[in-house]
Amino acid sequence: MNTFHIMRKELRTYFNSTIAYAFFLIFLFIVGYLFTFTIFQYSDFSQLAIRNPMMMQKLNPAQSILTPLFQLMGFLLIFLVPVLTMRIFAEEKKLGTIELLFTYPVTEMQLVIGKFLASTAILFIMFLFSFVYIILFNNVFAFKGAEVPWGIIFSGYLGIFLLSLSFMAFGMWVSSLTSDQVTSALATVGGLLLFWIIGSAQSQFTNPVLVGIVRQLSLVNHFQDFTKGIINTHHLVYFICFILFFVFLTVQVLEVRKWKG
């Protein structure tokens, strides 16, 4: 019950301020723009394909619209998720309320999980609103008499949700290390960008062990298959372990602060 009490308190904080509303509007506006851009890009490609039969074989609406859309959404969240996580513990420290929380009959684990679940609820609501673009995509498919690629839609949303939870777990850990929200946000963006682009550095190594480590650390390498309709248990395990690892680190940071304070 303590966990859900913390969760409700955090949700009230989000919706009593402009954070949640601004988060929704910015995400939905940018994703809407990206969705429109990919639709027009696909339309232009279709016009060219009509005059070139060889290009018709490459004409795949699911791969041309949904896959790029999910990948762009993932990259966009690198910059948006820190807006949610920067205040989780940094604000508590700045206001001095973190010590007050330690006096409540709640464990550090319950505190972390409660705040994590509140941010998860915000993300879930945001993705629920974004489903309107999938409905529009569905109408286009229905109009053309084609089969709707529900497999790619489901795996894409599963992948983007796991990716955003991973971002959030990392950002929450960073927030627990500082009392400044701006520092927390910038450090989170920097760290997530590193996890995102590290896979491209694998070509710089000749040692197969290092190449394997770099490939496994890359968030984008584990995310890409989801955007193509492929659900691999290896990637599922990676994201779950990533989330649990940084949740565990956050709990440890709070425990150390509690005993020091």
Secondary structure, 3 states (H helix, E strand, C coil): CHHHHHHHHHHHHHHHCCHHHHHHHHHHHHHHHHHHHHHHHHHHHHHHHHCCHHHHCCCCHHHHHHHHHHHHHHHHHHHHHHHHHCCCCHHHHHHCCHHHHHCCCCCHHHHHHHHHHHHHHHHHHHHHHHHHHHHHHHHHHHHHCCCCCHHHHHHHHHHHHHHHHHHHHHHHHHHHHCCCHHHHHHHHHHHHHHHHHHHHHHHHCCCHHHHHHHHHHCHHHHHHHHHCCCCCHHHHHHHHHHHHHHHHHHHHHHHHHHHHC
